[in-house]
């Protein structure tokens, strides 16, 4: 066995240029696929992380008909009992009860439809990290009687600056039209133009001052363990069936589906790369065998068994994977470490990315098990890759092979 391995190793390096090219192609193929996997995973995880921590929270609570009837009177039921239950739940880190309605924002430069959120500033900051994305001002901490926090996109569209006046028009629970002037106390950028251009925040006490009460239409929850959000939502739902309690995966299934599809995408990408490399290895070994017909004929003529010849060819194939595979995985690992810490700057496409909710700086991520899976993939592929060329070698006629040029 040792002799066959030594012969296989030497056969590979009889043509160093060809062997180096094959090994380099394997290494670059693996590296490029790990690069794409890390980039894709980082992009998707970044989008999900932004949505959860800046926009929607881990769990949301609404009335059972809120999505089909967003009327201002369609509020959460038994709010006091629900609030007491949430406070006593040890799995909940914090929650924020919101007033939510559609409104028109008007400035001297135009008007836009917006989602008006009346919130408790302290509770909101304990659930979401939007205060970390402030470009100017504060998160509703102002001496103004009617402060308002607006998104960057809305500020650009309506030409708003700090302390600019903006008028909000909406309907109160008594179907009366309400119109009030607010002063901009802060401008945020969540990195999602749809959110930044249509969402405004005002203090709940301001809503109470305007309409006399603060109906609660939405509660967002931050859990202590994000991975248990589905289970926690189901438990709360069981205790409070009169309301609709959903984890972010249930409420935004398209985002959850994208996350679930990442694993499948990873395996598909790895399989495509491995298949391409496999054809290259088979082609290289076949050429090598055709060049060594006379030598193989002599080996068979002196009594070398066919299974030994097949084993030798398979070992030659394995050499490519054993050498090229670790190089590619090492390059991929180093790339992940670098771009995972420094980030990959796509600021040239910043505006386009923000329109879809992505930041221009992407931090690469990849699960550690993919390095092990890729190693097994490449070893299995190079092992299989030696079968067809070895079959060609053992089908040679020794006499004809010896006489070949």
C-alpha positions in Angstrom: 0.0 0.0 0.0 2.8 2.4 0.9 4.5 1.7 -2.4 1.3 2.5 -4.4 0.9 5.7 -2.5 4.5 6.7 -3.2 4.0 5.9 -6.9 0.8 7.9 -7.0 2.4 10.9 -5.4 5.4 10.8 -7.8 3.0 10.4 -10.8 1.2 13.6 -9.9 4.4 15.6 -9.8 5.8 14.3 -13.0 4.1 17.2 -14.6 4.4 19.9 -11.9 2.8 22.6 -14.0 -0.4 20.6 -14.7 -0.7 19.4 -11.1 -0.1 22.9 -9.7 -2.8 24.3 -12.0 -5.3 21.6 -10.9 -4.5 22.2 -7.2 -4.7 26.0 -7.7 -8.1 25.7 -9.4 -9.4 23.6 -6.5 -8.1 26.1 -3.9 -9.5 29.1 -5.8 -12.9 27.3 -6.4 -13.3 26.6 -2.7 -12.1 30.0 -1.7 -14.5 31.8 -4.0 -17.4 29.8 -2.9 -16.6 30.4 0.8 -16.3 34.1 -0.1 -19.8 34.1 -1.7 -21.3 32.0 1.1 -19.9 34.4 3.7 -21.0 37.5 1.8 -24.6 36.1 1.3 -24.9 34.9 4.9 -23.7 38.3 6.2 -26.1 40.2 4.0 -29.1 38.2 5.0 -28.2 38.1 8.7 -27.6 41.8 8.6 -31.1 42.5 7.1 -32.8 40.2 9.7 -30.8 41.7 12.6 -31.7 45.2 11.5 -35.4 44.4 11.2 -35.5 42.8 14.6 -33.4 45.3 16.5 -34.4 48.5 14.8 -37.9 48.0 13.4 -40.1 45.1 14.6 -38.7 43.4 17.8 -38.8 39.6 18.5 -42.5 39.4 19.1 -45.5 41.6 18.1 -49.0 41.7 19.6 -52.1 43.2 17.9 -55.8 42.7 18.0 -56.9 39.6 15.9 -58.3 41.9 13.2 -55.8 44.7 13.1 -54.1 43.6 9.9 -57.4 43.7 8.0 -58.9 46.6 9.8 -56.3 49.2 10.9 -58.9 51.6 12.3 -57.7 53.7 15.2 -60.4 52.0 17.4 -59.1 48.5 16.7 -57.0 48.2 19.8 -55.5 45.4 21.8 -58.0 43.8 24.2 -57.5 43.4 28.0 -54.5 45.5 27.9 -54.0 45.8 31.6 -54.1 42.0 32.2 -51.8 41.5 29.2 -49.3 44.1 30.5 -49.3 42.5 33.9 -48.6 39.1 32.3 -45.8 40.4 30.2 -44.1 42.1 33.2 -44.1 38.9 35.2 -42.8 36.7 32.4 -39.2 35.8 33.1 -38.4 35.1 29.4 -39.2 38.7 28.4 -36.4 41.3 28.5 -38.6 44.3 27.9 -41.7 45.4 25.9 -43.1 48.6 24.5 -46.8 49.4 24.0 -47.5 51.6 21.0 -50.2 53.9 19.6 -50.2 53.3 15.9 -52.2 55.0 13.1 -52.0 56.3 9.6 -51.3 60.0 9.2 -50.4 62.7 6.7 -47.2 64.6 7.3 -47.2 68.1 5.7 -44.4 70.6 5.4 -44.1 73.7 3.2 -42.3 71.5 0.6 -44.9 68.7 0.3 -46.8 66.0 2.1 -46.5 62.2 2.6 -48.5 59.4 4.1 -46.7 58.1 7.2 -47.1 55.6 10.1 -47.5 57.6 13.3 -46.2 55.7 16.3 -46.9 57.1 19.8 -44.3 55.5 22.2 -42.8 55.7 25.6 -39.3 56.8 24.8 -37.6 54.8 27.6 -39.5 51.6 26.9 -38.9 51.9 23.2 -35.2 52.2 23.6 -35.1 49.1 25.9 -36.7 47.0 23.1 -35.2 48.6 19.9 -31.8 50.1 19.2 -33.0 52.9 17.0 -31.4 55.5 19.2 -28.1 54.2 18.1 -29.0 55.2 14.5 -29.7 58.8 15.2 -28.1 61.2 12.8 -29.1 64.3 14.7 -30.9 65.2 17.9 -32.4 62.9 20.5 -34.8 60.1 20.8 -37.9 62.2 21.8 -35.9 63.8 24.7 -36.8 67.4 24.0 -38.1 70.6 25.7 -40.5 71.0 22.8 -44.2 70.6 23.7 -44.8 68.6 20.5 -41.5 66.8 19.6 -41.3 64.4 16.7 -38.6 61.9 15.5 -38.4 61.4 11.7 -36.5 59.2 9.3 -33.7 60.4 7.0 -35.7 59.7 3.9 -38.7 61.5 5.1 -36.6 64.5 6.1 -35.1 64.6 2.6 -38.4 64.4 0.9 -40.0 67.1 3.0 -36.8 69.2 3.5 -36.8 68.9 7.2 -34.0 69.8 9.6 -33.7 70.0 13.4 -36.5 72.1 14.8 -38.3 72.3 11.5 -42.1 72.4 11.8 -44.1 69.5 10.4 -47.9 69.1 10.5 -49.5 65.8 11.2 -53.1 65.1 10.2 -55.0 62.0 11.4 -58.4 60.8 12.6 -59.0 60.4 16.3 -61.2 57.6 17.9 -64.2 59.9 17.6 -63.7 60.1 13.8 -62.7 63.8 14.2 -59.9 65.1 12.0 -56.9 66.1 14.1 -54.2 68.5 12.8 -51.2 69.4 14.9 -47.8 71.1 14.4 -44.7 69.3 15.7 -41.0 70.2 15.8 -38.4 67.8 14.7 -36.3 66.8 17.7 -34.3 64.1 15.9 -33.5 62.4 12.6 -32.7 58.7 12.4 -31.5 56.4 9.7 -32.4 52.7 10.1 -30.8 52.0 6.7 -34.1 51.0 5.2 -35.7 53.7 2.9 -39.2 52.2 3.3 -39.0 52.5 7.1 -37.1 55.8 7.1 -39.5 57.4 4.7 -42.8 56.4 6.3 -42.3 56.2 10.0 -42.5 59.0 12.6 -42.3 58.7 16.4 -43.9 61.0 19.0 -44.3 60.6 22.8 -47.4 58.9 24.0 -48.1 61.8 26.4 -48.3 64.0 23.4 -50.9 61.8 21.9 -52.8 61.9 25.1 -52.6 65.7 25.1 -54.0 65.8 21.6 -56.9 63.3 21.7 -57.4 62.8 25.5 -56.4 59.1 25.6 -53.8 56.7 24.2 -55.3 53.6 22.5 -52.7 50.8 22.3 -52.6 49.1 18.9 -49.3 47.3 19.1 -46.9 45.8 21.6 -43.4 44.8 20.6 -41.4 42.5 22.8 -37.7 41.8 23.2 -36.9 38.3 24.5 -34.0 37.2 26.6 -33.3 34.4 24.1 -34.1 35.3 20.5 -34.1 31.6 19.4 -37.0 30.9 21.7 -39.3 33.7 20.3 -41.6 31.2 18.5 -42.1 29.2 21.7 -42.6 32.3 23.9 -45.1 33.7 21.4 -47.1 30.5 21.5 -47.1 30.5 25.3 -48.4 34.1 25.4 -51.0 33.3 22.8 -52.3 30.4 24.8 -52.8 32.7 27.8 -54.3 35.5 25.8 -56.3 34.1 22.9 -58.3 37.3 22.5 -55.2 38.9 20.8 -52.9 37.9 18.1 -49.3 37.2 19.3 -46.7 36.5 16.6 -43.0 36.0 16.5 -41.2 37.9 13.7 -40.9 34.7 11.8 -44.6 34.2 11.7 -45.4 37.9 11.0 -42.8 38.3 8.3 -42.6 34.8 6.7 -40.8 36.1 3.6 -37.8 37.1 5.7 -37.9 33.9 7.7 -38.1 31.9 4.5 -35.0 33.7 3.2 -33.1 32.7 6.3 -34.2 29.1 6.0 -33.2 29.0 2.4 -29.6 30.0 3.2 -28.7 26.5 4.2 -30.1 25.0 1.0 -28.3 27.7 -1.0 -25.0 26.9 0.7 -25.2 23.2 -0.2 -26.3 24.0 -3.8 -23.4 26.4 -4.2 -20.9 23.9 -2.7 -22.3 21.1 -5.0 -21.9 23.3 -8.1 -18.3 24.2 -7.3 -17.4 20.6 -6.4 -19.0 19.3 -9.6 -17.0 21.8 -11.7 -13.8 20.8 -9.9 -14.7 17.1 -10.3 -14.9 17.4 -14.1 -11.5 19.1 -14.1 -9.9 16.4 -12.1 -11.4 13.6 -14.2 -10.2 15.4 -17.4 -6.7 15.9 -16.0 -6.3 12.2 -14.9 -7.7 10.9 -18.2 -5.1 13.0 -20.0 -2.4 11.7 -17.7 -3.4 8.1 -18.3 -3.4 8.5 -22.1 0.1 9.9 -21.8 1.2 7.0 -19.7 -0.3 4.1 -21.7 3.0 2.5 -22.4 4.0 2.7 -18.7 0.7 1.3 -17.5 1.0 -1.5 -20.1 4.4 -2.5 -18.7 3.0 -2.5 -15.1 0.2 -4.9 -16.2 2.6 -7.0 -18.2 4.9 -7.6 -15.2 1.9 -8.7 -13.1 0.5 -5.7 -11.3 -3.1 -6.4 -10.5 -5.9 -4.3 -11.9 -7.2 -3.3 -8.5 -3.7 -2.0 -7.6 -3.7 0.1 -10.7 -7.1 1.5 -9.9 -6.0 2.2 -6.4 -3.0 4.1 -7.7 -5.2 6.3 -10.0 -7.6 7.0 -7.1 -4.7 8.0 -4.9 -3.5 10.4 -7.6 -7.0 12.0 -7.6 -6.9 12.2 -3.8 -3.6 14.1 -3.9 -5.3 17.0 -5.7 -8.0 17.2 -3.0 -5.7 16.6 0.0 -3.4 19.4 -1.2 -5.8 21.9 -2.8 -8.7 21.5 -0.4 -7.0 22.7 2.8 -5.4 25.6 0.9 -8.8 26.8 -0.3 -10.4 26.3 3.1 -7.5 28.2 4.8 -7.8 31.1 2.3 -11.6 31.1 2.9 -11.2 31.1 6.7 -8.7 34.0 6.6 -11.0 35.9 4.2 -13.9 35.4 6.7 -11.9 36.6 9.6 -10.7 39.7 7.7 -14.1 40.8 6.3 -15.9 39.6 9.4 -14.0 42.2 11.4 -13.3 44.9 8.9 -16.4 44.5 6.7 -16.8 44.6 3.0 -17.5 48.1 1.8 -20.3 48.5 -0.8 -20.7 52.2 -0.3 -20.7 52.7 -4.1 -24.0 50.9 -4.1 -25.2 52.4 -0.8 -28.4 54.1 -2.0 -29.5 51.0 -3.9 -28.8 48.8 -0.9 -30.6 51.1 1.5 -33.7 51.0 -0.7 -33.9 47.3 0.1 -33.0 47.7 3.8 -29.3 46.7 3.7 -26.3 48.6 5.0 -23.4 49.3 2.6 -20.9 47.7 5.0 -21.3 43.9 5.0 -19.7 41.8 7.7 -19.1 38.3 6.4 -20.4 35.3 8.4 -20.3 31.6 7.9 -21.1 28.7 10.3 -18.0 26.8 11.4 -19.5 23.4 10.3 -19.3 24.4 6.7 -15.5 24.2 6.8 -15.8 20.6 7.9 -18.6 19.8 5.4 -16.5 21.3 2.6 -13.5 19.3 3.6 -15.5 16.1 3.4 -17.1 17.2 0.2 -13.8 17.7 -1.6 -12.3 14.5 -0.3 -15.3 12.5 -1.4 -15.3 14.2 -4.8 -11.6 13.6 -5.5 -12.0 10.0 -4.4 -14.9 9.5 -6.8 -13.1 11.5 -9.4 -10.4 8.7 -9.7 -12.9 5.9 -10.6 -13.6 6.7 -14.2 -9.9 7.3 -15.2 -8.9 4.2 -13.3 -11.5 2.2 -15.3 -9.9 3.5 -18.5 -6.5 2.4 -17.3 -7.5 -1.1 -16.4 -9.2 -1.6 -19.7 -6.0 -1.1 -21.6 -4.6 -4.0 -23.5 -1.0 -4.5 -22.1 0.4 -5.5 -25.6 -1.2 -2.6 -27.4 -0.3 -0.2 -24.6 3.4 -1.2 -24.7 3.5 -0.7 -28.5 1.9 2.7 -28.3 4.0 5.8 -28.7 
